[in-house]
Amino acid sequence: MFTSDIITKCKANNRKAQMQLYKQYCNGMYCVAMRFLKNEDDAQDVVQEAFINAFQKIDQFSGDVTFGAWLKKIVVHKCLDFIKAKKDKHLELTETNLRVVEDDNWLVEDTVTLLQIKFAIAQLPTKYKCVVQLYLIEGYDHSETSNILSITESACRTRLLRGKGLLKELLKEKRYGTGS
């Protein structure tokens, strides 16, 4: 059965179709949540909430993007909401008048492992970590990232540039053994 047929049935509140859609996307959405939350229980909870939210608002799904992309956006929003609630504070952007220089060089030493990169990203301050993760890991562009985080594209570019700089420093510390 095609996804569009399943979605049509889900819009009619068909529980079997909802379960079929859940089974089709739950593992992928769990991976997305784990990249943000780094905790299995939290990721499972967020994915469940995202699916509940998606099924409640499935009538808003217009088909302009794939269902997976639509659902992924819901999961990302739920993860960010969870992180904000856990931190219990709002980070204010203070770099509004700074000029951003684009730097698309994301190359790292061949000796740096993917695990080291993920660990370094996890150590970034939240406002940089979210932008770096959405850009590098999830593949969102500046426009999409700024929309998801409710910040300007300029702030998004600034945070990405600064996050990238911090990430390079963290990886450099690992390489030369000066880090923990």
N, C-alpha and C positions, 0 to 999 in steps of 0.2 A: 504494500500500500504506500502511496506517495505521501510525503510530509504534508502537502496541501490538503489531501483528503483527511488526514488525521487531524489537522488544525481545524478544518470545517466541523468535524465531529466534536472536537474539544469545545468549539464555540457553542455547540448544542449541549454542552455539559455531559458528554459521554465519558464515563469513568474509565472504560477500557481504553479509549483513545488517549486519555490523559496519562494512563499508566504506560502505554506504548511510547508516547512522546517523552515521558520521564525516563524510561529505560534507554531510549535512544540518546539522550543528552546528559544524563546525570553524571557519568564518569568524566566527560569533558569539562562540565561546569565545576565539578569537584576539583579538578586540576587547577582551574582558574582561581578558585577560592583559596586553595592551598598556597598558591604563589603569593597571595596577598597576606594570608592570615597565619601561615606556618603552624597551624594547630588543627589536627584532624577533627576534633569535636566541633570547634568553632566553624571550620569549613563545611562540615556536614549540616550544621544548623543553618548557616547562611544559604547553602544550596536549597535546603528545604523551604526556607522563607522565600527565596527567589522563585521557586516553582509555584508556591502558593500564590504569590503576587502575580506571576505570569498567567496562571489559570484564571485568577480573578479579573485580570485586565486583558484577556486574550482577544476581546472584541476590538481593542486598540491596535492589535497587530494588523498592519495594512498590507504586508507582503512586499513593501518597498525594498527590504533587505531580507536575508534569509532568517528563518526562525532562530537558528543558532546564534546569529549575530545579535538579534533582538534580545534573546535570553541572556547572552553573555554580558550585554550592557546592564541588564537588571542585576546580574550576579556581581558585577564590578561595583555598581552603586551600593548594593547591600554590603559588600566587603568594606567599602569606604565608610559607610554609615556605622558599621560595626567598629571599625578602627577609631572613628571620631568619638563614639560613645564610650569606648574603652579608655581613651585618653582623657575624656571628660573636659577637654578644653579645645578652643578654636585657635588655629595658627593664623595670624594676621600677616598678609604680605606687605613687606616694607620696601620692596625694590621696584616700585612702580615707575620711577623716572629714569631707570638705568637703560643704557643702550645694550642691545643683545647682539653678539656676533655669532653667526652660525658656524658650527664646527661639526661636520659630518664624519669625522675620523673617529670611529669606534673600535679601532684595532687595539688588541692587547697582545702581550707577549704569548708566544706559542706554549710556554710552560704553564700559563695560568689556566686552571681547569674551570669548567662550567660551575662546579660546586663552589669554588672560591669566588666566582663572580656573583652567584646567588647569595652567598654568605655576606659579601661586601655590600650588595644592594640592601640586604636586610638591616645592615648597620647604619644606613643613611638616615638622616632626620626625615620624619614622616612627609613633610611637604616636598622634599626632593625624591624620596623613595617612591611615592605614588606616581609622580610624573615619569621617572626613569623606568619604572616597571610597566606603566601603560604604554610607553613609547617603545622600549626595547623588547620586552617580553610579550606583551599583548599585541603589539603592532599598530597601535593607534597613531594617527598623525597629530600635529599640534592643534588643529581645529577640533578634532574629536576629543582629545585629552582635555582641552580647555573647557569644552562643553560638559564633559563628565564631572570635572572637578569644580565647575562654576567659577572659573577664573578667566582672565583675559588671555588671548593668545600670546601677548607680550610677556605676561607673568609666567605662562607655560614655558616659553622659550628660555626665559631667565632661569627658572627652576631646573629645567633640563640641563642647561649649560653648567650651572653650579653643581647639580647632582652628578653630572658626568665628571667634573673636576674632582669632587670629593671621592667618587668611585675610583678614579685613576690613582688618587693618593692612597686609598685603602689597599688597592691591588699592588701598588709600588711598595708599600710597607711589608706586605706579605712576601713579595719577591726578594727583598733585601734582608728579610728576617728581623726587621725592627719592630714589626707589629706583634700582637699577641697571637 
